[in-house]
């Protein structure tokens, strides 16, 4: 006979050890705030360059019509 889900109790959560917490969180030594900001700035610059390139190509193609 199958057991109803409402009759089952979930397993009690267990605490994570330090290694598990660092693994889930990426670890504090993986990336500093400064590195994160630098990576975001690089990604933003790349996005702006790409958008500018696409707009230039569209404008050039439109002029050719």
JOPEZI-V16639 format. One record per run of one state. SS is the DSSP state (H for helix, E for strand, L for the rest). FROM is the first residue (numbers start at 1). LEN is the number of residues. Records with the same first field share a line. If there is no record, write none. Layout:
SS: FROM-LEN  FROM-LEN
//
This chain:
L: 1-4  8-10  26-7  65-1
H: 5-3  18-8  33-32
//
